[in-house]
Amino acid sequence: MAVMTFAALVAVATYSVAIGSNGWLWFGWVLLGLLTAGMAASRKP
């Protein structure tokens, strides 16, 4: 999940540089990041 989140960050950043920033893309990435953080926090050691 963390790898997918990092890949999404790279994709959104590349899109923003090439075409222009899109607020919905960044919003989606933040939600994905929060989901990833929540899953990591809920994992049992």
C-alpha positions as CSV (number, residue, x, y, z in Angstrom):
1,M,0.0,0.0,0.0
2,A,2.9,2.4,0.8
3,V,4.4,1.7,-2.6
4,M,1.2,2.5,-4.3
5,T,0.8,5.7,-2.3
6,F,4.4,6.7,-3.2
7,A,3.8,5.9,-6.9
8,A,0.6,8.0,-6.9
9,L,2.6,10.9,-5.4
10,V,5.1,10.7,-8.2
11,A,2.3,10.5,-10.8
12,V,0.4,13.4,-9.4
13,A,3.6,15.5,-9.1
14,T,4.6,14.7,-12.6
15,Y,1.2,15.6,-13.9
16,S,1.2,18.9,-12.0
17,V,4.6,19.8,-13.5
18,A,3.7,18.8,-17.1
19,I,0.1,19.9,-17.4
20,G,-0.7,22.0,-14.3
21,S,-2.0,21.5,-10.8
22,N,-5.3,19.8,-10.3
23,G,-6.8,20.1,-6.8
24,W,-8.9,16.9,-7.1
25,L,-5.7,14.9,-7.9
26,W,-4.0,16.2,-4.8
27,F,-7.2,15.7,-2.7
28,G,-7.3,12.1,-3.9
29,W,-3.7,11.6,-3.0
30,V,-4.2,13.0,0.5
31,L,-7.1,10.6,1.0
32,L,-4.9,7.7,-0.2
33,G,-2.1,8.8,2.2
34,L,-4.5,9.0,5.1
35,L,-5.9,5.5,4.2
36,T,-2.3,4.1,4.1
37,A,-1.4,5.8,7.4
38,G,-4.6,4.4,9.0
39,M,-3.8,0.9,7.8
40,A,-0.2,1.1,9.0
41,A,-1.4,2.3,12.4
42,S,-4.0,-0.4,12.8
43,R,-1.5,-3.2,12.0
44,K,-0.7,-5.5,14.9
45,P,3.0,-6.0,15.6
